[in-house]
Amino acid sequence: MRSKHALSAMGSGMITIVTIVLATSVLLSLILRFTSVSQNGIAPVVITATVIAFFIGGFISGGKGGERGWMLGLGTAVMYMLLLFLIQYLGYRSTMDTEQMIFHAGYLGVCTLGGIIGVNVRGGSRTQ
């Protein structure tokens, strides 16, 4: 696989994750604003939505890449986590705590799994 093609596939997955996370954030913030739901009550929904976003992002990157889905899913998750770390560190002057690292390790695994499944659903590259 060419590296330019792999970066394009990972970029597509990352854009998908960002889009899903932003849309979910808007929806959940509206729910928090206009209902009596608390932040503690909506936390499981946030985690579930993030897991789904990472899986779909990995799935798309693996499907577009066509081979080595584990690597594309892993790369997509790492790119997104690097973006989050930069925003958190440069924008808010705080580093990731242990709880965030555990969540990100899980997201990394889910995105990698999505990449593997994305390649297999697409069919991968068959050489004969």
N, C-alpha and C positions, 0 to 999 in steps of 0.2 A: 504494500500500500504506500502510495506516495504521501509524503508528510503534508503537502499542501491540501490534498484531498482529506486527510485525517483532520487537519485543523478546521477545514470547512465543515466537516461532519460534526466535530465537537462544538464549533461555533453555533451551528443550527440547534444542537441540543441545549446549549447554554441559553440561547435566545428563547427557546421554548420554556425552560425553567423560569427565567426572569419574567416572561409574560404571564405564566400561570401564577407565580407567586404574587406579582403585582395585582392581577385581577382578583385573586383570593383576598389579598390585603384590603383592597377597596371594599369588596363585599363584606368582609368581616368587620371592618371599621364602621360601615353603615349599620350593620346589625348591632354593634356595641353602642353606637350613638343613639339609635332610635328604639331600642328595646331595653329591657331591664336585665339583660344577660351581662354577667360580670366577666372580667378578663380571665379569672380562674376557671370559669365554666366553659370558656371557649378554647382554652389551651389544647385539649385533645384534638379539636377540629383543626387547629393550626398545624399541629404535628402531623396529622393524617394528610392534610392538604400538601404539606411540604414533601412527605414521603411519595405521594402520588406524582407531584411535580418532578421530583428527581427520577422516578421510574420512567415517566414519559420522556423526559429529556434524554436519559440514557438509551431508551428504546429508539428514539429518533436518530440519535447520533450513531448507534449501531446499525440501524437500517440504512442510513445514508452512506455509511462507511463501507458496508458490505463484507468486511472481514475484521477479525480481531476485535470483536465487540466488547470484550472485557477491558481492553486497553482504551477504547473510545469512551466507554461509560466512565471508567476511572478518570480519564483526562477531562471529561466534561465536568465531573463532580469537583475535581481539583481546581479547574478554572473558576467555577462558581464560588468555591470556598475561598479562593484567593481574592476574588472580587469582594466578598463579604468581609474578609479580614482587613483589606485595605480601606474599605468604607468605615469599618468599626474603629480601626486604629487611627487613620488619618482624620476622620471626621469627628469621632467622639473621644479620642485619646484613651481608649481602653483596649485591653487585650482579651483574648478568649479565655474563659474560665473552663474548669474541668467538665462541667455539665454540657457546655457548648461543644467541647471536643468529643464527648461521647455521642451526642446527637449527630455531629458531623461524620463520625466514623460509621454510624448506621446509615446516614444518607449516602455515604461513599459506597457502601455495600449494595444499597438499593439501586443506585445509578449504574453500578457495574453489572448487576443482574439485569437491569433494563437493556443495557448494551448487548449482553449475551443473547437475550431473547430477541432483541431487534434484529440481530444478524441472522438468527435461525428462522425467524418468521419471513424475512426477506429472501432467504435462501443462501446467502453468502456467495462467495465466488467459487464456482466449481471448475476444477481443472481436470481434464481427462487426457 
